[in-house]
């Protein structure tokens, strides 16, 4: 009898595996077709189309995240610089100002170093990503320094804009920013345990919680709210140790590695986020 | 309604259960976010508390399924610290329900002992009414020798509060040592790392959850076990908690079994990293281990104090 159950189980898993493989193949083919179409169209035409979709989305959203976090799983091989830049440009259009990227892959296995595409601002930890429209504007000799980070409403790339371009604050998150950073804050507090500040923090837990939040934000260079929306590029939903202090109310959306991530996918994630209701315990 | 229901399995359910159990790994620890009780009550036009009560009945079924399939640890999110923001009537209603269920638990502790179920309540129970604190502490002490199924109930809990509590435990340990006249075994600054903090959480004696199951279509974690779930498979389903069936449960186990193969490499790396950290930070030194033993003793004393109030 046991053997029969084992056979049945193996058969079930085999069938599911075949189904998954066929589904993955379908997703890859779909991605190939979409990428070919993107390649065939001119960049300007693609951007015009993307902008139209996102502007409509923007108008229909009842709420949008201020801070988006992207998680890339260790086995993902599809998230690369062009895809991230594309997501950054989508975020700019829908007025998302902050993106954190948590790439769990190792260097040499697809890990994206954001310093390649973003600029570091002095000693600050966070990076700045600028849409190419701003970069082009900056290179023009007559561009006003006053408007260097924002383009006026108007025409760029052959299309009318109803929104201004803006810079994006980008943070590269690593595994060390999770549990280890909380431990670091605890160690610092322990070293100063005799001081009046730490003694007063121990009188009320809420004060200690606020202090930890402030210290973590300082170390992470986060001047923004906690991420409200997270996109996980993986075959399963898992946080991979992403910022345990900060993502407690983040709405997670899992995008299956290997499938095409385009403007419609991004818009759908935003629509889904816009529909969900946060009750904050009430 | 008992804490473990007498669920009657159909033939097909029993066979599916066996197939799942024989073929792949069964998660050791499953965490449930029992969401959707109020929406269920609204949809059925019944009182909110009745919705919560139906939710508890489903938990009893769920515990039976877990026992039957071979899951050894279950954590449920019953009441968040954020839930204190709800109306006084609802909060009081929830406390009454908890009083009723914990009293029932104490009545049927023989049955729990027979199943080997150990109850652990995690959270800031000092925020709860005193009589409820007493019931909870008694239930925890009465089942503390059981070891077949661990049922952790997160009550008056948020993960952020739990982490702060862990930091507080480390910062306060010197004061506790001074109180008992012990001037040795003080922690050193280099002893403090994520490995030590993990041991100061309420879930000190639990393994991290392998699977987190959330109902009602929400895809957030609502400040539940944020520290512990870094390599857990998250499973979100649209069904409201009181409406889940054994088939939803089987689906989550199946998803876990498929996903866990892909997560194994990541988990392995995490285990190695944690072991290396423990080694380089003297985690197994008598200083740190004595601190942790004293923490256990302190927590047990607190429970005894609450139970005897």
Contacts between the chains, C-beta under 8 A, distances in Angstrom:
chain1	res1	chain2	res2	distance
A	2	B	22	6.8
A	5	B	15	7.5
A	5	B	18	5.0
A	5	B	19	5.3
A	5	B	22	4.8
A	5	B	23	7.8
A	6	B	22	5.5
A	6	B	23	6.5
A	8	B	15	8.0
A	8	B	19	5.2
A	9	B	19	4.4
A	9	B	20	7.3
A	9	B	22	5.7
A	9	B	23	3.0
A	9	B	24	7.4
A	10	B	23	6.5
A	12	B	19	6.6
A	12	B	23	7.5
A	13	B	23	6.4
A	13	B	24	7.3
A	13	B	257	7.9
A	16	B	254	7.9
A	16	B	258	6.9
A	20	B	258	7.7
A	73	B	266	7.9
A	74	B	265	6.8
A	74	B	266	5.4
A	75	B	262	6.2
A	75	B	265	7.7
A	104	B	266	7.4
A	178	B	230	7.1
A	179	B	194	3.8
A	179	B	197	7.3
A	179	B	198	7.5
A	179	B	227	6.6
A	179	B	230	7.6
A	180	B	193	7.3
A	180	B	194	5.4
A	182	B	163	6.3
A	182	B	167	7.6
A	182	B	194	7.1
A	182	B	197	6.7
A	183	B	192	6.2
A	183	B	193	4.8
A	183	B	194	4.4
A	183	B	196	7.4
A	183	B	197	5.4
A	185	B	167	7.6
A	186	B	166	7.9
A	186	B	167	4.6
A	186	B	170	5.8
A	186	B	171	7.6
A	186	B	192	5.6
A	186	B	197	6.2
A	187	B	189	5.8
A	187	B	192	4.3
A	187	B	193	7.6
A	189	B	167	6.8
A	189	B	171	5.8
A	190	B	170	6.1
A	190	B	171	6.1
A	190	B	187	7.4
A	190	B	189	6.0
A	190	B	192	5.6
A	191	B	189	5.4
A	193	B	171	5.7
A	193	B	174	6.8
A	198	B	171	6.8
A	202	B	168	6.5
A	202	B	171	6.0
A	202	B	172	6.4
A	205	B	161	7.0
A	205	B	164	5.6
A	205	B	165	7.2
A	205	B	168	6.5
A	208	B	164	5.4
A	208	B	167	6.6
A	208	B	168	6.2
A	209	B	160	6.1
A	209	B	161	7.2
A	209	B	164	4.7
A	212	B	163	7.6
A	212	B	164	6.4
A	212	B	167	6.6
A	235	B	259	7.3
A	235	B	262	5.8
A	236	B	233	5.7
A	236	B	234	8.0
A	236	B	255	7.6
A	236	B	258	7.7
A	236	B	259	3.6
A	236	B	262	6.2
A	236	B	263	6.7
A	237	B	233	7.0
A	237	B	234	4.0
A	237	B	235	7.3
A	237	B	236	7.1
A	238	B	231	6.5
A	238	B	232	6.6
A	238	B	233	6.1
A	238	B	234	6.2
A	238	B	259	7.6
A	238	B	263	6.3
A	238	B	266	7.8
A	239	B	221	7.9
A	239	B	229	6.5
A	239	B	230	6.0
A	239	B	232	7.9
A	239	B	234	7.3
A	240	B	230	6.5
A	240	B	231	7.1
A	240	B	266	6.6
A	241	B	230	3.5
A	241	B	231	7.2
A	241	B	270	7.5
A	242	B	230	7.7
A	244	B	159	7.2
A	244	B	163	7.4
A	244	B	226	4.2
A	244	B	227	4.9
A	244	B	230	7.0
A	245	B	160	6.8
A	245	B	163	6.9
A	245	B	226	7.3
A	247	B	221	7.3
A	247	B	226	7.1
A	248	B	158	7.6
A	248	B	159	6.2
A	248	B	160	6.4
A	248	B	220	7.8
A	248	B	221	6.3
A	248	B	222	6.9
A	248	B	223	3.9
A	248	B	226	5.5
A	249	B	220	5.6
A	249	B	221	7.9
A	249	B	222	6.8
A	249	B	223	7.0
A	250	B	220	6.0
A	250	B	221	7.6
A	251	B	218	7.9
A	251	B	219	5.4
A	251	B	220	5.1
A	252	B	219	5.0
A	252	B	220	6.7
A	252	B	221	7.9
A	252	B	234	7.1
A	253	B	219	6.7
A	276	B	218	6.9
A	276	B	219	7.5
A	278	B	220	7.9
A	280	B	82	6.2
A	280	B	85	7.0
A	281	B	80	5.4
A	281	B	81	7.6
A	281	B	82	2.4
A	281	B	83	5.0
A	281	B	84	7.4
A	281	B	85	5.0
A	281	B	86	7.1
A	282	B	82	7.9
A	282	B	85	5.1
A	282	B	86	5.8
